[in-house]
Amino acid sequence: MKIGNIELPDKALFLAPMEDVTDVSFRYMCKMYGADMMYTEFIASEALIRNIPKSFQKLTIHEYERPMGIQLYGHNIEAMVESAKIAEQYSPDVIDINFGCPVKKIATRGAGSGMLRDIPKLLKMTEEIVKAVNIPVTVKTRLGWDEDSKVIVELAEKLQDVGIQALTIHGRTRAQLYKGLADWTLIGEVKNNPRMKIPIIGNGDVIDGATAKKRFDETGVDAIMIGRATYGRPWIFKEIRHFLETGEQLAPMPIPERVEMAKIHLQRSLQYKGDRRGVYEMRRHLATYFKALPHFKETRAKLVTTNDAEELMRIIDEINLTWGDFVLTQPDEDPKY
């Protein structure tokens, strides 16, 4: 599989861009466990052209993370073009345009999946960004705005025609948000359209090796992008790759290994964001790493409320002392939101 000149393995596994999740410390963990391609958190174009410091911090890319994409969203064509030029200066491997975010405050302003209500503008924006930068431009979108406007098959052709070099499709409409099951039927129809030459990446409800294999086999997609199932479970890439190669499911990760992983993740977060913000943004991750443990409610409450880095590290060590010998027998469940 190739995106422009980027070489990727067969049946590649992508980490989806997620706000307040796929920061540099979480990406480190996902890369450690085998993510083939990753993206920054999605970044508002208006924030970049207005020099908002927090948005510029999201542009940081480390060499070990590559190939890496920077994902941008916005409703104004000129602002998106200018922000793409700014992002390109940070040397991503691709610029990805977000036409898929269903969040109300974004979509109702005409950004993210809101662009699906104005296809001519969506295509014009894409074409102008392709012209403005010298690296591959890719798109992530949904099946359509609602059940009555599933335009993805025709839209995919038009996006290819204006110059994108890969397309990620989430198998829901904007109206569905994240409700119901993702429908991969139209993703497969796009992939198997003889007019389509660019890589097609499928996204939605892939939670383990078995579901990944099913989607690859049914649709023939070039890659799968994993989003919510990585939350609190960055090792999912290792699990899926093992299943694709062997047909066997790995045993659940032992508690001592989770403890060590949690400590590495915390240390990375503190390194990049400082004690206060590093602790605050790590608490939700740490709680999900150990969600399968019995009688964990009291310890979980400590994890998500402490503001002190040393105390948080002490709680993690305590988890190992208390549950280190506990043997998990069931796979991690898909996180609920």
PyMOL commands that set and color helices and strands:
alter all, ss='L'
color gray80, all
select helices_A, chain A and resi 24-32+45-49+53-57+63-65+77-88+104-107+112-117+119-132+152-161+185-191+209-219+228-230+236-246+255-289+297-303+309-323
alter helices_A, ss='H'
color red, helices_A
select strands_A, chain A and resi 2-3+6-7+12-15+38-39+43-44+68-73+94-99+137-142+167-170+200-203+223-226
alter strands_A, ss='S'
color yellow, strands_A
deselect
rebuild
show_as cartoon
